[in-house]
Amino acid sequence: MELNEQKHKWHSKLLGIDMEMLTFGTKGFPLIIFPTSMGMHNENRDFKLIESIGWFIESGIIKVYCPDSIDKHSWYNKQASAPDRVLNHILYDRMLIEELYPVIQSETGCSRIGAAGCSFGGYHALNFAFRHPNIVAVMISLHAKFDITGQLDGHYDDNVYFNNPPDYLPGLNDENLRKMQIYLGSAEFDMCLDANYQMAHMLGVKNIAHTLEVVPGEKHDWPCWRQQLPRFLSLVNYDTINS
């Protein structure tokens, strides 16, 4: 399978650290796939998630971007104060918008992009998409929880609020959110099943179209994610993304 894998490295001025990223494909709709908790750029390749969507890449339907996470500096950084954990994540979000997004635009010619991820990567995908509905047209979150407050030792402020989708989603009224193609995946024995039912309910209350798939007999693990991601990509209406 020829996926045109390429490795990229740059020094992020916003984060003050070196970042690495793998890309797959040469053209098509750009899709950022976030790693799971504290995962790095190679994780989705190593666990064969990329291989599972190889047909979409080879066919030029999508071009995939797999950047490092900085979870070890933000949400999982118990050496930092809770306010600093959130601030580090906000810098990561800015890095995606100010450093990565312009590169994606230049390489693909697309102004709208997709965001996807599994487990904690699914939180990143949904939070990034809902914070930036003006640029994210497709969101795929697999087996994620969306309430981030458990990572913050009881701390809560405006920065937490605006990165905690269950809190800020009810107040979102951006019309781009209603145009977004939203896919939530879970499984019968997924520890995050209830969180996905709750997120689907919140979207339903706001009359925001979405798809929720719960796979019977499966659990919170890569084999199920490798089934769900290509299935959701086959449902995306790529023709309407820029309309």
C-alpha positions, 0 to 999 in steps of 0.5 A: 500500500503506497501511502506517501508517508512523510515526516515533518519537524519544526520548532514551534514558537508558540510552544517553545518545543520541537514538534513532529508530524507524519503526513499521508497522501498527496492530495484530498480533503485534509484530516487531522488525526490526533493521538490518544492520551499522551500519544505522539505523531507515530501512534496512529500509524503504529497501531494500524489506524492509518492502514485501515483508511489507506484506500481513502488516502491512496485514492486521493480522497483525503490527506492525513496529518498526524501531529504530536500531542502535548498532553504530557505538558497540559492535561496530564502534567501533574507537575504543573498547576491546574491553571497552567495545564489549561494554558498549555493546552490553549497554546497547543490549540493556537499552534494548530491554528497559527502554525499547522493550519496555514501549512494545510491550506497551502498544501491542499488548497482547502480552507475547510478541514477535518478533525478525528481521533480515538479515546483522548484524541476524540476529545481533542478532535471534538473540542478543536472542531467545536471551538473552530467551526469556521474551519472544521467541516468534518468531526469524527470522535471515537470512544471519547469522554468530553468532560475535561474537569477530572484532569484539573484537581477541582480547578475551574475558570473561564479557560476550563469552561471554553475547553469543556464541550459539555459546558460551552456547547449549549451556548454555541450558536455558530451556523457553521456548527449546524453545517458540520458533519459530526460522527460519534463512535462508541461500543457496547463495552466502551467505558466512554459509552455514556459520555457519547450518549450524553453528547448525542443528546446535547447535539439533538437538543440543539437540533444539530445533525450528527451520527452516533454509532454504538458497535455491539460486542466491542470495547474501548480498543484499536480493533474497533477504531480501525473498523469505525474510522473508515466506515465514517469516512465512507459516509462523509459528503465531501462535495458539500464541504466548501458549500 
